[in-house]
Amino acid sequence: MKHLTLAAMAALALSSGAAMAQDKKDGMNKPKQEKCYGVSLAGKNDCGAGPGTTCAGTSKSDYQGNAWKFVPADTCTSIKTPKGNGSLTSKA
């Protein structure tokens, strides 16, 4: 009976290790992102919407300069809006 228990524990440990290795591998394939200010629509920011706001979804106007949204890495400053290009730093 002990052998079955040890065998079951070994099998569980191996499958858990494989699952954790897959999770790490999947995380490595996620595209890199950067914070981009001045590109979100009102209420669609990821965070950073200025004084008196709580964070995500609290920007008051489209392309608000102190509100940021995650965008694919190395694309922020090429995003064009009616108020100019996106910025890696706050515009407020």
PDB file of N, CA, C and O in Angstrom, chain B, residues numbered from 101:
ATOM      1  N   MET B 101       0.820  -1.193   0.000  1.00  0.00           N
ATOM      2  CA  MET B 101       0.000   0.000   0.000  1.00  0.00           C
ATOM      3  C   MET B 101       0.867   1.261   0.000  1.00  0.00           C
ATOM      4  O   MET B 101       0.534   2.246  -0.660  1.00  0.00           O
ATOM      5  N   LYS B 102       1.986   1.230   0.745  1.00  0.00           N
ATOM      6  CA  LYS B 102       2.873   2.376   0.768  1.00  0.00           C
ATOM      7  C   LYS B 102       3.404   2.696  -0.617  1.00  0.00           C
ATOM      8  O   LYS B 102       3.558   3.866  -0.966  1.00  0.00           O
ATOM      9  N   HIS B 103       3.684   1.670  -1.409  1.00  0.00           N
ATOM     10  CA  HIS B 103       4.225   1.893  -2.749  1.00  0.00           C
ATOM     11  C   HIS B 103       3.224   2.619  -3.631  1.00  0.00           C
ATOM     12  O   HIS B 103       3.607   3.476  -4.428  1.00  0.00           O
ATOM     13  N   LEU B 104       1.948   2.287  -3.497  1.00  0.00           N
ATOM     14  CA  LEU B 104       0.926   2.978  -4.275  1.00  0.00           C
ATOM     15  C   LEU B 104       0.840   4.436  -3.859  1.00  0.00           C
ATOM     16  O   LEU B 104       0.709   5.319  -4.707  1.00  0.00           O
ATOM     17  N   THR B 105       0.911   4.688  -2.597  1.00  0.00           N
ATOM     18  CA  THR B 105       0.837   6.058  -2.115  1.00  0.00           C
ATOM     19  C   THR B 105       2.042   6.858  -2.592  1.00  0.00           C
ATOM     20  O   THR B 105       1.894   7.989  -3.056  1.00  0.00           O
ATOM     21  N   LEU B 106       3.223   6.282  -2.483  1.00  0.00           N
ATOM     22  CA  LEU B 106       4.427   6.963  -2.962  1.00  0.00           C
ATOM     23  C   LEU B 106       4.374   7.159  -4.468  1.00  0.00           C
ATOM     24  O   LEU B 106       4.761   8.212  -4.975  1.00  0.00           O
ATOM     25  N   ALA B 107       3.902   6.162  -5.176  1.00  0.00           N
ATOM     26  CA  ALA B 107       3.798   6.269  -6.635  1.00  0.00           C
ATOM     27  C   ALA B 107       2.803   7.350  -7.019  1.00  0.00           C
ATOM     28  O   ALA B 107       3.042   8.125  -7.944  1.00  0.00           O
ATOM     29  N   ALA B 108       1.688   7.398  -6.305  1.00  0.00           N
ATOM     30  CA  ALA B 108       0.678   8.423  -6.593  1.00  0.00           C
ATOM     31  C   ALA B 108       1.227   9.808  -6.294  1.00  0.00           C
ATOM     32  O   ALA B 108       0.990  10.752  -7.048  1.00  0.00           O
ATOM     33  N   MET B 109       1.968   9.931  -5.186  1.00  0.00           N
ATOM     34  CA  MET B 109       2.549  11.222  -4.836  1.00  0.00           C
ATOM     35  C   MET B 109       3.589  11.651  -5.864  1.00  0.00           C
ATOM     36  O   MET B 109       3.667  12.829  -6.216  1.00  0.00           O
ATOM     37  N   ALA B 110       4.375  10.714  -6.341  1.00  0.00           N
ATOM     38  CA  ALA B 110       5.387  11.029  -7.347  1.00  0.00           C
ATOM     39  C   ALA B 110       4.729  11.474  -8.653  1.00  0.00           C
ATOM     40  O   ALA B 110       5.173  12.428  -9.292  1.00  0.00           O
ATOM     41  N   ALA B 111       3.677  10.777  -9.033  1.00  0.00           N
ATOM     42  CA  ALA B 111       2.973  11.143 -10.265  1.00  0.00           C
ATOM     43  C   ALA B 111       2.355  12.534 -10.134  1.00  0.00           C
ATOM     44  O   ALA B 111       2.412  13.325 -11.075  1.00  0.00           O
ATOM     45  N   LEU B 112       1.775  12.834  -8.996  1.00  0.00           N
ATOM     46  CA  LEU B 112       1.180  14.154  -8.761  1.00  0.00           C
ATOM     47  C   LEU B 112       2.248  15.237  -8.800  1.00  0.00           C
ATOM     48  O   LEU B 112       2.041  16.294  -9.397  1.00  0.00           O
ATOM     49  N   ALA B 113       3.386  14.980  -8.169  1.00  0.00           N
ATOM     50  CA  ALA B 113       4.473  15.956  -8.169  1.00  0.00           C
ATOM     51  C   ALA B 113       4.976  16.222  -9.581  1.00  0.00           C
ATOM     52  O   ALA B 113       5.238  17.367  -9.949  1.00  0.00           O
ATOM     53  N   LEU B 114       5.110  15.169 -10.362  1.00  0.00           N
ATOM     54  CA  LEU B 114       5.579  15.342 -11.743  1.00  0.00           C
ATOM     55  C   LEU B 114       4.576  16.120 -12.576  1.00  0.00           C
ATOM     56  O   LEU B 114       4.961  16.997 -13.350  1.00  0.00           O
ATOM     57  N   SER B 115       3.288  15.809 -12.425  1.00  0.00           N
ATOM     58  CA  SER B 115       2.283  16.531 -13.225  1.00  0.00           C
ATOM     59  C   SER B 115       2.171  17.982 -12.780  1.00  0.00           C
ATOM     60  O   SER B 115       1.963  18.864 -13.612  1.00  0.00           O
ATOM     61  N   SER B 116       2.306  18.245 -11.481  1.00  0.00           N
ATOM     62  CA  SER B 116       2.267  19.623 -10.989  1.00  0.00           C
ATOM     63  C   SER B 116       3.453  20.417 -11.517  1.00  0.00           C
ATOM     64  O   SER B 116       3.308  21.572 -11.917  1.00  0.00           O
ATOM     65  N   GLY B 117       4.626  19.793 -11.516  1.00  0.00           N
ATOM     66  CA  GLY B 117       5.825  20.451 -12.039  1.00  0.00           C
ATOM     67  C   GLY B 117       5.677  20.774 -13.507  1.00  0.00           C
ATOM     68  O   GLY B 117       6.086  21.846 -13.954  1.00  0.00           O
ATOM     69  N   ALA B 118       5.092  19.855 -14.266  1.00  0.00           N
ATOM     70  CA  ALA B 118       4.885  20.095 -15.695  1.00  0.00           C
ATOM     71  C   ALA B 118       3.905  21.238 -15.911  1.00  0.00           C
ATOM     72  O   ALA B 118       4.095  22.056 -16.811  1.00  0.00           O
ATOM     73  N   ALA B 119       2.858  21.302 -15.092  1.00  0.00           N
ATOM     74  CA  ALA B 119       1.873  22.388 -15.222  1.00  0.00           C
ATOM     75  C   ALA B 119       2.512  23.727 -14.900  1.00  0.00           C
ATOM     76  O   ALA B 119       2.256  24.717 -15.585  1.00  0.00           O
ATOM     77  N   MET B 120       3.354  23.769 -13.845  1.00  0.00           N
ATOM     78  CA  MET B 120       4.012  25.025 -13.490  1.00  0.00           C
ATOM     79  C   MET B 120       4.992  25.441 -14.576  1.00  0.00           C
ATOM     80  O   MET B 120       5.114  26.631 -14.869  1.00  0.00           O
ATOM     81  N   ALA B 121       5.687  24.497 -15.173  1.00  0.00           N
ATOM     82  CA  ALA B 121       6.620  24.812 -16.257  1.00  0.00           C
ATOM     83  C   ALA B 121       5.852  25.377 -17.448  1.00  0.00           C
ATOM     84  O   ALA B 121       6.322  26.311 -18.098  1.00  0.00           O
ATOM     85  N   GLN B 122       4.676  24.821 -17.742  1.00  0.00           N
ATOM     86  CA  GLN B 122       3.861  25.327 -18.850  1.00  0.00           C
ATOM     87  C   GLN B 122       3.387  26.739 -18.560  1.00  0.00           C
ATOM     88  O   GLN B 122       3.386  27.588 -19.451  1.00  0.00           O
ATOM     89  N   ASP B 123       2.976  27.006 -17.293  1.00  0.00           N
ATOM     90  CA  ASP B 123       2.538  28.356 -16.924  1.00  0.00           C
ATOM     91  C   ASP B 123       3.663  29.358 -17.139  1.00  0.00           C
ATOM     92  O   ASP B 123       3.429  30.441 -17.675  1.00  0.00           O
ATOM     93  N   LYS B 124       4.879  29.015 -16.729  1.00  0.00           N
ATOM     94  CA  LYS B 124       6.015  29.917 -16.911  1.00  0.00           C
ATOM     95  C   LYS B 124       6.283  30.135 -18.388  1.00  0.00           C
ATOM     96  O   LYS B 124       6.571  31.255 -18.812  1.00  0.00           O
ATOM     97  N   LYS B 125       6.192  29.074 -19.170  1.00  0.00           N
ATOM     98  CA  LYS B 125       6.428  29.188 -20.610  1.00  0.00           C
ATOM     99  C   LYS B 125       5.379  30.102 -21.238  1.00  0.00           C
ATOM    100  O   LYS B 125       5.710  30.964 -22.052  1.00  0.00           O
ATOM    101  N   ASP B 126       4.102  29.910 -20.857  1.00  0.00           N
ATOM    102  CA  ASP B 126       3.037  30.749 -21.402  1.00  0.00           C
ATOM    103  C   ASP B 126       3.272  32.215 -21.055  1.00  0.00           C
ATOM    104  O   ASP B 126       3.042  33.090 -21.889  1.00  0.00           O
ATOM    105  N   GLY B 127       3.729  32.495 -19.830  1.00  0.00           N
ATOM    106  CA  GLY B 127       3.991  33.860 -19.408  1.00  0.00           C
ATOM    107  C   GLY B 127       5.096  34.507 -20.231  1.00  0.00           C
ATOM    108  O   GLY B 127       5.099  35.724 -20.421  1.00  0.00           O
ATOM    109  N   MET B 128       6.024  33.709 -20.715  1.00  0.00           N
ATOM    110  CA  MET B 128       7.131  34.248 -21.505  1.00  0.00           C
ATOM    111  C   MET B 128       6.671  34.646 -22.898  1.00  0.00           C
ATOM    112  O   MET B 128       7.335  35.437 -23.569  1.00  0.00           O
ATOM    113  N   ASN B 129       5.533  34.103 -23.341  1.00  0.00           N
ATOM    114  CA  ASN B 129       5.041  34.397 -24.679  1.00  0.00           C
ATOM    115  C   ASN B 129       4.102  35.592 -24.716  1.00  0.00           C
ATOM    116  O   ASN B 129       3.661  36.006 -25.789  1.00  0.00           O
ATOM    117  N   LYS B 130       3.793  36.148 -23.549  1.00  0.00           N
ATOM    118  CA  LYS B 130       2.902  37.307 -23.513  1.00  0.00           C
ATOM    119  C   LYS B 130       3.624  38.501 -24.114  1.00  0.00           C
ATOM    120  O   LYS B 130       4.800  38.727 -23.830  1.00  0.00           O
ATOM    121  N   PRO B 131       2.925  39.262 -24.942  1.00  0.00           N
ATOM    122  CA  PRO B 131       3.569  40.437 -25.527  1.00  0.00           C
ATOM    123  C   PRO B 131       3.893  41.473 -24.462  1.00  0.00           C
ATOM    124  O   PRO B 131       3.119  41.669 -23.526  1.00  0.00           O
ATOM    125  N   LYS B 132       5.007  42.120 -24.600  1.00  0.00           N
ATOM    126  CA  LYS B 132       5.406  43.177 -23.661  1.00  0.00           C
ATOM    127  C   LYS B 132       4.493  44.384 -23.870  1.00  0.00           C
ATOM    128  O   LYS B 132       4.066  44.669 -24.989  1.00  0.00           O
ATOM    129  N   GLN B 133       4.206  45.077 -22.789  1.00  0.00           N
ATOM    130  CA  GLN B 133       3.349  46.253 -22.859  1.00  0.00           C
ATOM    131  C   GLN B 133       4.016  47.427 -22.164  1.00  0.00           C
ATOM    132  O   GLN B 133       4.941  47.266 -21.369  1.00  0.00           O
ATOM    133  N   GLU B 134       3.513  48.623 -22.493  1.00  0.00           N
ATOM    134  CA  GLU B 134       4.007  49.835 -21.851  1.00  0.00           C
ATOM    135  C   GLU B 134       2.822  50.745 -21.562  1.00  0.00           C
ATOM    136  O   GLU B 134       1.780  50.657 -22.210  1.00  0.00           O
ATOM    137  N   LYS B 135       3.000  51.617 -20.578  1.00  0.00           N
ATOM    138  CA  LYS B 135       1.974  52.610 -20.255  1.00  0.00           C
ATOM    139  C   LYS B 135       2.065  53.720 -21.282  1.00  0.00           C
ATOM    140  O   LYS B 135       3.147  54.226 -21.578  1.00  0.00           O
ATOM    141  N   CYS B 136       0.918  54.090 -21.819  1.00  0.00           N
ATOM    142  CA  CYS B 136       0.881  55.150 -22.826  1.00  0.00           C
ATOM    143  C   CYS B 136      -0.157  56.188 -22.401  1.00  0.00           C
ATOM    144  O   CYS B 136      -1.341  55.880 -22.261  1.00  0.00           O
ATOM    145  N   TYR B 137       0.304  57.411 -22.202  1.00  0.00           N
ATOM    146  CA  TYR B 137      -0.555  58.509 -21.758  1.00  0.00           C
ATOM    147  C   TYR B 137      -1.207  59.205 -22.946  1.00  0.00           C
ATOM    148  O   TYR B 137      -0.616  59.350 -24.017  1.00  0.00           O
ATOM    149  N   GLY B 138      -2.452  59.633 -22.718  1.00  0.00           N
ATOM    150  CA  GLY B 138      -3.141  60.456 -23.704  1.00  0.00           C
ATOM    151  C   GLY B 138      -3.755  59.711 -24.870  1.00  0.00           C
ATOM    152  O   GLY B 138      -4.048  60.326 -25.896  1.00  0.00           O
ATOM    153  N   VAL B 139      -3.961  58.406 -24.751  1.00  0.00           N
ATOM    154  CA  VAL B 139      -4.514  57.655 -25.875  1.00  0.00           C
ATOM    155  C   VAL B 139      -5.855  56.994 -25.577  1.00  0.00           C
ATOM    156  O   VAL B 139      -6.498  56.471 -26.487  1.00  0.00           O
ATOM    157  N   SER B 140      -6.284  57.010 -24.320  1.00  0.00           N
ATOM    158  CA  SER B 140      -7.530  56.305 -23.989  1.00  0.00           C
ATOM    159  C   SER B 140      -8.746  57.212 -24.157  1.00  0.00           C
ATOM    160  O   SER B 140      -8.651  58.438 -24.102  1.00  0.00           O
ATOM    161  N   LEU B 141      -9.865  56.576 -24.360  1.00  0.00           N
ATOM    162  CA  LEU B 141     -11.136  57.305 -24.411  1.00  0.00           C
ATOM    163  C   LEU B 141     -11.627  57.512 -22.983  1.00  0.00           C
ATOM    164  O   LEU B 141     -11.169  56.833 -22.064  1.00  0.00           O
ATOM    165  N   ALA B 142     -12.549  58.439 -22.793  1.00  0.00           N
ATOM    166  CA  ALA B 142     -13.092  58.728 -21.460  1.00  0.00           C
ATOM    167  C   ALA B 142     -13.613  57.447 -20.816  1.00  0.00           C
ATOM    168  O   ALA B 142     -14.390  56.705 -21.417  1.00  0.00           O
ATOM    169  N   GLY B 143     -13.175  57.202 -19.586  1.00  0.00           N
ATOM    170  CA  GLY B 143     -13.626  56.037 -18.839  1.00  0.00           C
ATOM    171  C   GLY B 143     -13.003  54.726 -19.270  1.00  0.00           C
ATOM    172  O   GLY B 143     -13.396  53.673 -18.766  1.00  0.00           O
ATOM    173  N   LYS B 144     -12.049  54.749 -20.180  1.00  0.00           N
ATOM    174  CA  LYS B 144     -11.450  53.518 -20.698  1.00  0.00           C
ATOM    175  C   LYS B 144      -9.967  53.404 -20.358  1.00  0.00           C
ATOM    176  O   LYS B 144      -9.282  52.533 -20.893  1.00  0.00           O
ATOM    177  N   ASN B 145      -9.462  54.266 -19.483  1.00  0.00           N
ATOM    178  CA  ASN B 145      -8.042  54.221 -19.122  1.00  0.00           C
ATOM    179  C   ASN B 145      -7.766  53.038 -18.200  1.00  0.00           C
ATOM    180  O   ASN B 145      -8.669  52.537 -17.530  1.00  0.00           O
ATOM    181  N   ASP B 146      -6.515  52.599 -18.174  1.00  0.00           N
ATOM    182  CA  ASP B 146      -6.128  51.523 -17.267  1.00  0.00           C
ATOM    183  C   ASP B 146      -5.780  52.076 -15.890  1.00  0.00           C
ATOM    184  O   ASP B 146      -5.978  51.390 -14.887  1.00  0.00           O
ATOM    185  N   CYS B 147      -5.269  53.293 -15.823  1.00  0.00           N
ATOM    186  CA  CYS B 147      -4.989  53.925 -14.534  1.00  0.00           C
ATOM    187  C   CYS B 147      -4.442  55.335 -14.759  1.00  0.00           C
ATOM    188  O   CYS B 147      -4.378  55.822 -15.888  1.00  0.00           O
ATOM    189  N   GLY B 148      -4.050  55.974 -13.660  1.00  0.00           N
ATOM    190  CA  GLY B 148      -3.422  57.290 -13.742  1.00  0.00           C
ATOM    191  C   GLY B 148      -4.290  58.350 -14.374  1.00  0.00           C
ATOM    192  O   GLY B 148      -3.973  58.842 -15.457  1.00  0.00           O
ATOM    193  N   ALA B 149      -5.382  58.716 -13.722  1.00  0.00           N
ATOM    194  CA  ALA B 149      -6.275  59.715 -14.305  1.00  0.00           C
ATOM    195  C   ALA B 149      -6.293  61.020 -13.533  1.00  0.00           C
ATOM    196  O   ALA B 149      -7.230  61.807 -13.668  1.00  0.00           O
ATOM    197  N   GLY B 150      -5.288  61.255 -12.740  1.00  0.00           N
ATOM    198  CA  GLY B 150      -5.163  62.536 -12.067  1.00  0.00           C
ATOM    199  C   GLY B 150      -5.814  62.617 -10.701  1.00  0.00           C
ATOM    200  O   GLY B 150      -6.439  61.662 -10.239  1.00  0.00           O
ATOM    201  N   PRO B 151      -5.662  63.778 -10.052  1.00  0.00           N
ATOM    202  CA  PRO B 151      -6.193  63.981  -8.704  1.00  0.00           C
ATOM    203  C   PRO B 151      -7.704  63.793  -8.658  1.00  0.00           C
ATOM    204  O   PRO B 151      -8.424  64.182  -9.577  1.00  0.00           O
ATOM    205  N   GLY B 152      -8.164  63.191  -7.573  1.00  0.00           N
ATOM    206  CA  GLY B 152      -9.603  63.014  -7.391  1.00  0.00           C
ATOM    207  C   GLY B 152     -10.179  61.806  -8.107  1.00  0.00           C
ATOM    208  O   GLY B 152     -11.395  61.619  -8.104  1.00  0.00           O
ATOM    209  N   THR B 153      -9.341  60.983  -8.720  1.00  0.00           N
ATOM    210  CA  THR B 153      -9.833  59.779  -9.389  1.00  0.00           C
ATOM    211  C   THR B 153      -9.290  58.552  -8.666  1.00  0.00           C
ATOM    212  O   THR B 153      -8.281  58.632  -7.965  1.00  0.00           O
ATOM    213  N   THR B 154      -9.951  57.437  -8.838  1.00  0.00           N
ATOM    214  CA  THR B 154      -9.547  56.219  -8.147  1.00  0.00           C
ATOM    215  C   THR B 154      -8.629  55.349  -8.982  1.00  0.00           C
ATOM    216  O   THR B 154      -7.854  54.576  -8.418  1.00  0.00           O
ATOM    217  N   CYS B 155      -8.682  55.439 -10.267  1.00  0.00           N
ATOM    218  CA  CYS B 155      -7.754  54.726 -11.150  1.00  0.00           C
ATOM    219  C   CYS B 155      -8.448  54.274 -12.427  1.00  0.00           C
ATOM    220  O   CYS B 155      -8.973  55.101 -13.173  1.00  0.00           O
ATOM    221  N   ALA B 156      -8.455  52.973 -12.686  1.00  0.00           N
ATOM    222  CA  ALA B 156      -8.964  52.451 -13.954  1.00  0.00           C
ATOM    223  C   ALA B 156     -10.395  52.908 -14.232  1.00  0.00           C
ATOM    224  O   ALA B 156     -11.259  52.870 -13.355  1.00  0.00           O
ATOM    225  N   GLY B 157     -10.621  53.333 -15.453  1.00  0.00           N
ATOM    226  CA  GLY B 157     -11.955  53.727 -15.885  1.00  0.00           C
ATOM    227  C   GLY B 157     -12.441  55.049 -15.347  1.00  0.00           C
ATOM    228  O   GLY B 157     -13.644  55.311 -15.358  1.00  0.00           O
ATOM    229  N   THR B 158     -11.544  55.889 -14.875  1.00  0.00           N
ATOM    230  CA  THR B 158     -11.972  57.144 -14.246  1.00  0.00           C
ATOM    231  C   THR B 158     -11.589  58.394 -15.027  1.00  0.00           C
ATOM    232  O   THR B 158     -11.819  59.505 -14.549  1.00  0.00           O
ATOM    233  N   SER B 159     -11.020  58.246 -16.198  1.00  0.00           N
ATOM    234  CA  SER B 159     -10.680  59.457 -16.965  1.00  0.00           C
ATOM    235  C   SER B 159     -11.970  60.150 -17.381  1.00  0.00           C
ATOM    236  O   SER B 159     -12.977  59.505 -17.672  1.00  0.00           O
ATOM    237  N   LYS B 160     -11.918  61.461 -17.404  1.00  0.00           N
ATOM    238  CA  LYS B 160     -13.126  62.261 -17.657  1.00  0.00           C
ATOM    239  C   LYS B 160     -13.290  62.659 -19.120  1.00  0.00           C
ATOM    240  O   LYS B 160     -14.394  62.996 -19.550  1.00  0.00           O
ATOM    241  N   SER B 161     -12.205  62.624 -19.887  1.00  0.00           N
ATOM    242  CA  SER B 161     -12.314  63.050 -21.283  1.00  0.00           C
ATOM    243  C   SER B 161     -11.474  62.154 -22.185  1.00  0.00           C
ATOM    244  O   SER B 161     -10.538  61.494 -21.734  1.00  0.00           O
ATOM    245  N   ASP B 162     -11.822  62.145 -23.448  1.00  0.00           N
ATOM    246  CA  ASP B 162     -11.043  61.393 -24.432  1.00  0.00           C
ATOM    247  C   ASP B 162      -9.632  61.969 -24.516  1.00  0.00           C
ATOM    248  O   ASP B 162      -9.447  63.186 -24.506  1.00  0.00           O
ATOM    249  N   TYR B 163      -8.651  61.094 -24.599  1.00  0.00           N
ATOM    250  CA  TYR B 163      -7.232  61.456 -24.800  1.00  0.00           C
ATOM    251  C   TYR B 163      -6.696  62.341 -23.668  1.00  0.00           C
ATOM    252  O   TYR B 163      -5.838  63.197 -23.890  1.00  0.00           O
ATOM    253  N   GLN B 164      -7.208  62.126 -22.465  1.00  0.00           N
ATOM    254  CA  GLN B 164      -6.775  62.889 -21.294  1.00  0.00           C
ATOM    255  C   GLN B 164      -5.277  62.643 -21.075  1.00  0.00           C
ATOM    256  O   GLN B 164      -4.835  61.496 -21.012  1.00  0.00           O
ATOM    257  N   GLY B 165      -4.523  63.697 -20.963  1.00  0.00           N
ATOM    258  CA  GLY B 165      -3.066  63.624 -20.921  1.00  0.00           C
ATOM    259  C   GLY B 165      -2.458  62.964 -19.702  1.00  0.00           C
ATOM    260  O   GLY B 165      -1.319  62.500 -19.758  1.00  0.00           O
ATOM    261  N   ASN B 166      -3.204  62.909 -18.582  1.00  0.00           N
ATOM    262  CA  ASN B 166      -2.653  62.280 -17.386  1.00  0.00           C
ATOM    263  C   ASN B 166      -3.238  60.892 -17.132  1.00  0.00           C
ATOM    264  O   ASN B 166      -3.033  60.323 -16.060  1.00  0.00           O
ATOM    265  N   ALA B 167      -3.954  60.351 -18.094  1.00  0.00           N
ATOM    266  CA  ALA B 167      -4.520  59.002 -17.991  1.00  0.00           C
ATOM    267  C   ALA B 167      -3.781  58.088 -18.956  1.00  0.00           C
ATOM    268  O   ALA B 167      -3.525  58.454 -20.103  1.00  0.00           O
ATOM    269  N   TRP B 168      -3.438  56.885 -18.476  1.00  0.00           N
ATOM    270  CA  TRP B 168      -2.698  55.982 -19.349  1.00  0.00           C
ATOM    271  C   TRP B 168      -3.454  54.694 -19.612  1.00  0.00           C
ATOM    272  O   TRP B 168      -4.373  54.322 -18.883  1.00  0.00           O
ATOM    273  N   LYS B 169      -3.039  54.033 -20.666  1.00  0.00           N
ATOM    274  CA  LYS B 169      -3.589  52.745 -21.078  1.00  0.00           C
ATOM    275  C   LYS B 169      -2.417  51.867 -21.477  1.00  0.00           C
ATOM    276  O   LYS B 169      -1.439  52.363 -22.037  1.00  0.00           O
ATOM    277  N   PHE B 170      -2.497  50.565 -21.199  1.00  0.00           N
ATOM    278  CA  PHE B 170      -1.460  49.656 -21.667  1.00  0.00           C
ATOM    279  C   PHE B 170      -1.589  49.466 -23.170  1.00  0.00           C
ATOM    280  O   PHE B 170      -2.686  49.255 -23.686  1.00  0.00           O
ATOM    281  N   VAL B 171      -0.465  49.541 -23.867  1.00  0.00           N
ATOM    282  CA  VAL B 171      -0.405  49.308 -25.307  1.00  0.00           C
ATOM    283  C   VAL B 171       0.794  48.394 -25.575  1.00  0.00           C
ATOM    284  O   VAL B 171       1.674  48.279 -24.721  1.00  0.00           O
ATOM    285  N   PRO B 172       0.847  47.747 -26.734  1.00  0.00           N
ATOM    286  CA  PRO B 172       2.017  46.918 -27.042  1.00  0.00           C
ATOM    287  C   PRO B 172       3.303  47.748 -26.957  1.00  0.00           C
ATOM    288  O   PRO B 172       3.333  48.910 -27.361  1.00  0.00           O
ATOM    289  N   ALA B 173       4.352  47.137 -26.430  1.00  0.00           N
ATOM    290  CA  ALA B 173       5.634  47.821 -26.254  1.00  0.00           C
ATOM    291  C   ALA B 173       6.118  48.430 -27.566  1.00  0.00           C
ATOM    292  O   ALA B 173       5.923  47.870 -28.645  1.00  0.00           O
ATOM    293  N   ASP B 174       6.744  49.575 -27.442  1.00  0.00           N
ATOM    294  CA  ASP B 174       7.349  50.294 -28.566  1.00  0.00           C
ATOM    295  C   ASP B 174       6.336  50.810 -29.588  1.00  0.00           C
ATOM    296  O   ASP B 174       6.684  51.024 -30.750  1.00  0.00           O
ATOM    297  N   THR B 175       5.074  51.014 -29.159  1.00  0.00           N
ATOM    298  CA  THR B 175       4.073  51.563 -30.084  1.00  0.00           C
ATOM    299  C   THR B 175       3.487  52.884 -29.602  1.00  0.00           C
ATOM    300  O   THR B 175       2.868  53.605 -30.383  1.00  0.00           O
ATOM    301  N   CYS B 176       3.673  53.206 -28.335  1.00  0.00           N
ATOM    302  CA  CYS B 176       2.986  54.350 -27.730  1.00  0.00           C
ATOM    303  C   CYS B 176       3.163  55.639 -28.526  1.00  0.00           C
ATOM    304  O   CYS B 176       2.178  56.259 -28.926  1.00  0.00           O
ATOM    305  N   THR B 177       4.376  56.034 -28.754  1.00  0.00           N
ATOM    306  CA  THR B 177       4.603  57.345 -29.373  1.00  0.00           C
ATOM    307  C   THR B 177       4.200  57.397 -30.840  1.00  0.00           C
ATOM    308  O   THR B 177       4.187  58.471 -31.441  1.00  0.00           O
ATOM    309  N   SER B 178       3.871  56.249 -31.422  1.00  0.00           N
ATOM    310  CA  SER B 178       3.408  56.255 -32.813  1.00  0.00           C
ATOM    311  C   SER B 178       1.881  56.287 -32.908  1.00  0.00           C
ATOM    312  O   SER B 178       1.331  56.376 -34.006  1.00  0.00           O
ATOM    313  N   ILE B 179       1.196  56.216 -31.764  1.00  0.00           N
ATOM    314  CA  ILE B 179      -0.271  56.264 -31.759  1.00  0.00           C
ATOM    315  C   ILE B 179      -0.701  57.718 -31.922  1.00  0.00           C
ATOM    316  O   ILE B 179      -0.345  58.575 -31.113  1.00  0.00           O
ATOM    317  N   LYS B 180      -1.463  57.983 -32.966  1.00  0.00           N
ATOM    318  CA  LYS B 180      -1.925  59.345 -33.263  1.00  0.00           C
ATOM    319  C   LYS B 180      -3.345  59.528 -32.731  1.00  0.00           C
ATOM    320  O   LYS B 180      -4.201  58.663 -32.914  1.00  0.00           O
ATOM    321  N   THR B 181      -3.582  60.651 -32.079  1.00  0.00           N
ATOM    322  CA  THR B 181      -4.909  61.009 -31.578  1.00  0.00           C
ATOM    323  C   THR B 181      -5.213  62.428 -32.045  1.00  0.00           C
ATOM    324  O   THR B 181      -4.320  63.112 -32.544  1.00  0.00           O
ATOM    325  N   PRO B 182      -6.451  62.883 -31.894  1.00  0.00           N
ATOM    326  CA  PRO B 182      -6.769  64.269 -32.249  1.00  0.00           C
ATOM    327  C   PRO B 182      -5.975  65.296 -31.423  1.00  0.00           C
ATOM    328  O   PRO B 182      -5.881  66.462 -31.804  1.00  0.00           O
ATOM    329  N   LYS B 183      -5.409  64.859 -30.300  1.00  0.00           N
ATOM    330  CA  LYS B 183      -4.636  65.766 -29.453  1.00  0.00           C
ATOM    331  C   LYS B 183      -3.125  65.524 -29.568  1.00  0.00           C
ATOM    332  O   LYS B 183      -2.358  65.992 -28.727  1.00  0.00           O
ATOM    333  N   GLY B 184      -2.707  64.809 -30.585  1.00  0.00           N
ATOM    334  CA  GLY B 184      -1.280  64.518 -30.765  1.00  0.00           C
ATOM    335  C   GLY B 184      -0.972  63.043 -30.526  1.00  0.00           C
ATOM    336  O   GLY B 184      -1.878  62.228 -30.356  1.00  0.00           O
ATOM    337  N   ASN B 185       0.298  62.717 -30.516  1.00  0.00           N
ATOM    338  CA  ASN B 185       0.705  61.325 -30.333  1.00  0.00           C
ATOM    339  C   ASN B 185       0.668  60.937 -28.857  1.00  0.00           C
ATOM    340  O   ASN B 185       0.665  61.791 -27.970  1.00  0.00           O
ATOM    341  N   GLY B 186       0.640  59.618 -28.619  1.00  0.00           N
ATOM    342  CA  GLY B 186       0.725  59.095 -27.280  1.00  0.00           C
ATOM    343  C   GLY B 186       2.083  59.453 -26.676  1.00  0.00           C
ATOM    344  O   GLY B 186       3.028  59.774 -27.397  1.00  0.00           O
ATOM    345  N   SER B 187       2.167  59.395 -25.350  1.00  0.00           N
ATOM    346  CA  SER B 187       3.379  59.783 -24.645  1.00  0.00           C
ATOM    347  C   SER B 187       3.720  58.754 -23.567  1.00  0.00           C
ATOM    348  O   SER B 187       2.831  58.173 -22.945  1.00  0.00           O
ATOM    349  N   LEU B 188       5.004  58.541 -23.357  1.00  0.00           N
ATOM    350  CA  LEU B 188       5.443  57.624 -22.297  1.00  0.00           C
ATOM    351  C   LEU B 188       5.425  58.294 -20.929  1.00  0.00           C
ATOM    352  O   LEU B 188       5.620  57.629 -19.911  1.00  0.00           O
ATOM    353  N   THR B 189       5.193  59.600 -20.897  1.00  0.00           N
ATOM    354  CA  THR B 189       5.073  60.328 -19.639  1.00  0.00           C
ATOM    355  C   THR B 189       3.777  61.134 -19.650  1.00  0.00           C
ATOM    356  O   THR B 189       3.229  61.439 -20.709  1.00  0.00           O
ATOM    357  N   SER B 190       3.302  61.469 -18.466  1.00  0.00           N
ATOM    358  CA  SER B 190       2.068  62.223 -18.341  1.00  0.00           C
ATOM    359  C   SER B 190       2.146  63.554 -19.088  1.00  0.00           C
ATOM    360  O   SER B 190       3.178  64.226 -19.075  1.00  0.00           O
ATOM    361  N   LYS B 191       1.062  63.919 -19.727  1.00  0.00           N
ATOM    362  CA  LYS B 191       1.001  65.186 -20.468  1.00  0.00           C
ATOM    363  C   LYS B 191       0.344  66.285 -19.626  1.00  0.00           C
ATOM    364  O   LYS B 191       0.071  67.372 -20.136  1.00  0.00           O
ATOM    365  N   ALA B 192       0.091  66.014 -18.361  1.00  0.00           N
ATOM    366  CA  ALA B 192      -0.592  67.014 -17.538  1.00  0.00           C
ATOM    367  C   ALA B 192       0.351  67.702 -16.577  1.00  0.00           C
ATOM    368  O   ALA B 192      -0.071  68.571 -15.814  1.00  0.00           O
TER     369      ALA B 192
END
